């Protein structure tokens, strides 16, 4: 029996096989693709509708109440999702541009978390000794740290000149690496004593070479699964911070801030909450079911059963 881990089967082939077999994973992949296209083409979609997320349209409001004029929050040919109360801004434009904000921060923060987590987790598992103890202790401390409170406090003291999206990416990404590092460390511990790793070391390969050519190819499966399942958490955290008023500042569209603004209008204009809330739910659901499908496809034990 080969000492090479079972997870090394072709990752693209396993993913395609899962998408053909698992309808939920396929639905998640389609939803992610559609939301991604909406985020990339937000300007084009807004131009097709003839609106933008920044222009106030008081003519679309009821002068007496500030609510959208017309039924269902002002939905019509000119405003596909209706308009925002009090401002008259187009809700469809807010939702698609908010998708760009959420995807940018979610994907970039996940990339930061994965990069740091993979490097530190692999170093801890492969080197052992004091590097393992230091990295594991640091990860345990950060896992128990009240990072949401820290983020709220940090947003209040950071100078106004610091770009808020960049700050959110760095902070959210930084606090996300311990979970990834623990998983990668455990996977590395199982790989470092395999024959192909021992053979590479006996031939004089250094730690960097072993990581790049022996460990990393066998960690791609878990890394892809971890990253996919991490993205909805990052998107939700950005939405939560914007909901609390310490995320993306106005007038930049954000699903979280739109949901926060809609809370006070649920009784009179529920559509104001339905569309941004539905978009956030769809994004988190899609990444979760896609991640679950990928986990089934790339799990070594699942590979054996199949």
Secondary structure, 3 states (H helix, E strand, C coil): CCCCCHHHCCHHHHHHHHHHHCHHHHHHHHHHHHHHHHHHCHHHHHHHHCCCCCCCCHHHECCCCCCECCCHHHCCCCCCCCECCCCCCEHHHHHHHHHHHHHHHHHHHHHHHHHHHHHHHHHHHHHCHHHHHHHHHHHHHHHCCCHHHHHHHHHHHCCCCCCHHHHHHHHHHHCCHHHHHHHHHHHHHHHCCCHHHHHHHHCCCCHHHHHHHHHHHHHHHHHHHHHHHHHHHHHHHHHHHHHCCCCCCCCCCCHHHHHHHHHHHCCCCCHHHHHHHHHHHHHHHHHHHHHHHHHHHHCHHHHHHC
